[in-house]
Amino acid sequence: MEKTNANTEKVENLSGVITGIDKQLKDNRKILLLQTDMISENKKSHQNELDTISKQISETTGSFENKSASIDGLSESVLSLEHRFSETIQRVEQVNILVSEYEVKQKRWGWFSKMTKGRK
């Protein structure tokens, strides 16, 4: 009988240990499910943030491309204006030369006409 009591006691102890292990297992499963849900929520949140950042990067890239095209257009306009300005300066210099030549000729004609008037 003593053996039976000892065995019964051991079985009861093992049952208690098994019950404790089962309870711990259920608690661990609940914790695992909660952590899985939290990870899933974090993943969704991070994906949303990533999508938002990707969209902002795309918009910024588009803006840079547009501004780059505008800068290219303005650069071409500046080059064209510089060329036209250079041509205008050359024309002004040519006009100045022609005016100077005209003034010299006018003085010669004026001197010549003064000389011819006195002879008549």
Legacy VTK file of the C-alpha trace (Angstrom):
# vtk DataFile Version 3.0
C-alpha trace
ASCII
DATASET POLYDATA
POINTS 120 float
0.000 0.000 0.000
2.779 2.302 0.729
4.016 1.789 -2.793
0.578 2.542 -4.109
0.366 5.710 -2.067
3.839 6.730 -3.244
2.889 5.981 -6.832
-0.385 7.865 -6.439
1.488 10.779 -4.991
3.967 10.695 -7.882
1.096 10.515 -10.384
-0.592 13.473 -8.704
2.687 15.378 -8.766
3.146 14.516 -12.444
-0.464 15.541 -13.123
0.238 18.857 -11.404
3.405 19.316 -13.440
1.565 18.396 -16.640
-1.243 20.801 -15.750
1.345 23.528 -15.119
3.057 22.763 -18.407
-0.306 22.796 -20.251
-1.149 26.165 -18.657
2.264 27.557 -19.575
1.826 26.223 -23.128
-1.585 27.926 -23.447
-0.129 31.180 -22.073
2.800 30.956 -24.483
0.401 30.371 -27.387
-1.613 33.465 -26.394
1.580 35.511 -26.152
2.746 34.142 -29.495
-0.595 35.065 -31.124
-0.422 38.567 -29.633
3.146 39.002 -30.853
2.182 37.694 -34.301
-0.662 40.222 -34.457
1.666 43.019 -33.340
4.226 42.021 -35.954
1.511 41.968 -38.610
0.274 45.426 -37.572
3.837 46.773 -37.542
4.434 45.272 -40.965
1.277 46.952 -42.335
2.247 50.245 -40.711
5.773 50.081 -42.093
4.463 49.158 -45.531
2.107 52.165 -45.472
4.992 54.424 -44.437
7.178 52.920 -47.145
4.438 53.477 -49.741
4.077 57.096 -48.618
7.831 57.668 -48.782
8.018 56.002 -52.200
5.233 58.251 -53.465
7.008 61.339 -52.102
10.267 60.261 -53.722
8.476 59.724 -57.010
6.850 63.164 -56.819
10.160 64.783 -55.905
11.907 63.011 -58.770
9.211 64.209 -61.162
9.590 67.733 -59.857
13.360 67.583 -60.306
12.930 66.308 -63.856
10.526 69.154 -64.675
12.823 71.735 -63.124
15.789 70.236 -64.916
13.957 70.554 -68.222
13.098 74.169 -67.357
16.722 74.881 -66.501
17.832 73.324 -69.797
15.356 75.521 -71.664
16.509 78.614 -69.810
20.154 77.733 -70.490
19.401 77.484 -74.202
17.600 80.836 -74.059
20.573 82.434 -72.296
22.958 81.055 -74.923
20.716 82.379 -77.680
20.529 85.796 -76.016
24.310 85.869 -75.544
24.750 85.097 -79.246
22.263 87.777 -80.259
23.908 90.269 -77.904
27.309 89.508 -79.434
25.882 90.002 -82.926
24.274 93.279 -81.851
27.579 94.533 -80.415
29.304 93.692 -83.717
26.621 95.571 -85.654
26.911 98.591 -83.352
30.682 98.583 -83.911
30.123 98.410 -87.680
27.663 101.310 -87.470
30.178 103.318 -85.428
32.816 102.699 -88.099
30.397 103.779 -90.848
29.408 106.898 -88.893
33.076 107.776 -88.365
33.785 107.292 -92.062
30.755 109.416 -92.941
31.880 112.195 -90.608
35.386 112.145 -92.136
33.892 112.303 -95.647
31.553 115.117 -94.594
34.490 117.114 -93.289
36.390 116.519 -96.532
33.383 117.533 -98.626
32.819 120.539 -96.444
36.429 121.594 -96.827
36.305 120.853 -100.547
33.089 122.811 -101.045
34.521 125.766 -99.138
37.537 125.710 -101.424
35.485 125.473 -104.607
33.130 128.254 -103.574
36.015 130.650 -103.190
37.243 130.010 -106.728
34.034 130.759 -108.505
LINES 1 121
120 0 1 2 3 4 5 6 7 8 9 10 11 12 13 14 15 16 17 18 19 20 21 22 23 24 25 26 27 28 29 30 31 32 33 34 35 36 37 38 39 40 41 42 43 44 45 46 47 48 49 50 51 52 53 54 55 56 57 58 59 60 61 62 63 64 65 66 67 68 69 70 71 72 73 74 75 76 77 78 79 80 81 82 83 84 85 86 87 88 89 90 91 92 93 94 95 96 97 98 99 100 101 102 103 104 105 106 107 108 109 110 111 112 113 114 115 116 117 118 119
